């Protein structure tokens, strides 16, 4: 909300300086593009370094990498 109020004041101030809205338009476009580019920067948080987990296997206990306990028959 504060940004909208400040943007209006700054645009009017730039118009008073230049008698044109061109500079205000270009600056607002640059700021929007910069905010979009900020989304591309990785955060480096803890989740970025975690290995992927198959949640279905974790919930069901279905881990196909395990060998069956000794003494049990397996399907061939």
C-alpha positions, -999 to +999 in steps of 0.1 A: +000+000+000+028+024+009+045+016-024+015+027-044+014+060-026+051+066-030+049+056-067+023+082-074+042+109-056+075+100-074+058+099-108+043+133-103+077+146-091+094+132-122+067+147-144+073+181-128+110+178-135+108+166-171+072+176-183+068+141-195+057+107-180+083+089-201+110+086-174+084+075-148+071+048-172+106+036-180+117+035-143+086+016-133+092-010-161+128-014-149+118-019-113+092-046-124+119-064-145+143-062-116+117-078-092+111-106-117+149-112-119+151-115-081+128-145-083+156-163-103+181-160-075+184-193-055+179-188-018+205-214-007+182-226+020+181-260+036+156-274+011+179-267-018+205-292-005+181-320+005+177-351-017+144-358-032+121-381-011+095-404-025+067-396+000+046-426-010+074-450-001+082-432+031+045-434+042+038-469+032+071-484+042+075-497+007+112-497+000+120-518-030+158-514-024+156-536+007+163-573+005+136-595+022+144-609+056+161-642+055+138-672+057+110-657+037+101-668+002+102-643-026+082-643-058+104-653-088 
